[in-house]
Amino acid sequence: MANWLWLLPARDWYKKFLIVSSTIIILVIPNTCFSHHALEWLIIESYETTHKEEVVELNSFDYIKPDINRPSEDHWEFTPTFVYGITDHLMLNLHFHLTDVVGVDPFIEAGTVGLQYRLFERRDLPIDLGFSMSYEYPTPQESGYHG
């Protein structure tokens, strides 16, 4: 599948530059102004996206130890993720965080919905550019635990 940006004639490189730079400005500035966690607005993710109409399930498992002197704050987090290829370049990401804290029953800490878009085919440029945007919905249990 050809990328629409490369369909512009070769003499229109300035148009390609304007499209890419304006896309970066439009997506990066709001992300830095409204980021969920301070200094966590730049996240490195895989450049790969699923094929159109493909569904993939992924799992991650983390042990979190926020303070070595307070073992009661240690907890486990299981994150099942489902991704769906809207197109070959655009992917929908749905996941939730199942948390197990010492002394508390396991609970869903948050749910997330996101989109990931890769601008070009791999290696069309010296760097592979893409964008990811997501929103995390915390649950009432999460705010009670982190308090």
Buried (B, 14 or more C-beta within 10 A) or exposed (E): EEEEBEEEEEEEEEEBEEBBEEBEEEBEEEBEEEEEEEEEBEEEEEBEBBEBEEEEEEEEEEEEEEEEEEEEBBBBBBBBBEBBBBEBBBBBBBBBBBBBBEEEEEBBBBBBBBBBBBBBBEEEEEEBBBBBEBEBEBBEBBEEBEE
